[in-house]
Amino acid sequence: MHHTPSLFAAILAAALLPILPAQTRTPTPSQVSAPTAQHPTSTPYTGDLSVFESKDRADKLQIDRVMTLLNLKPGSVVADIGAGGGWFTVRAAKRVADGPDGGGKVIAEDINPKAIVAIRQRAQREHLPNIQPILGTPDNPNLPPNSLDAALMLEVYHEIANPQPFLAHLRSALKPGARFGIIDRNGTGADHGLNEPILRSEIEHAGFKQVGRYDFTKAAGQDYFLIFQKQ
């Protein structure tokens, strides 16, 4: 007569199997869960884009220093996330043009179709063919995977209602060693600012590590400039 192994024998055999270490891997955007603490967010700006074009903004924000700290150089590919009217886009486009292996590029992302039209017209008007406007969504900037040497969110992060899926998509678009900068001010989230510890916690939860912090942007009304890299 054929006998099946006893329950005791099966349990014993399973217990003697080697215990293998859990395999670690980066979660996909759909697998990432948000931190337990939630906060309000600000309504994305849809008004007159010229309000961002004040003559002294570049000096107060020290935008050239920002680009240096993000390692922008000729040939770099950078994303301006929440580009608006393209204030940072055009400055970055001039900075990364004419690299040794070809011209660099700026991907100007925004969720407002009017901003995309405005950036496209501005790129033509200022003869900057290395600007590529991209229409994103609130949860996904629609950036090509493994394509970016750097990314900047300038006075934008406090508008992101679902940061974890958004950051997961952004993370996948960054090359190894790429720098991701955020310039913002302290606030509740609903007042066009977000307290720095909350922002940092959310970014680190998404698989980034902070590699730099600066406050020279205070002259432009922005409390902090943080730089992250993906882990």
Secondary structure, 3 states (H helix, E strand, C coil): CCCCCCHHHHHHHHHHCCCCCCCCCCCCHHHCCCCCCCCCCCCCCCCCHHHHCCCCHHHHHCHHHHHHHCCCCCCCEEEEECCCCCHHHHHHHHHHCCECCECCEEEEEECCHHHHHHHHHHHHHCCCCCEEEEECECCECCCCCCCEEEEEEECCHHHCCCHHHHHHHHHHHEEEEEEEEEEECCCECCCCCECHHHHHHHHHHCCEEEEEEECHHHHHCCCEEEEEEEC
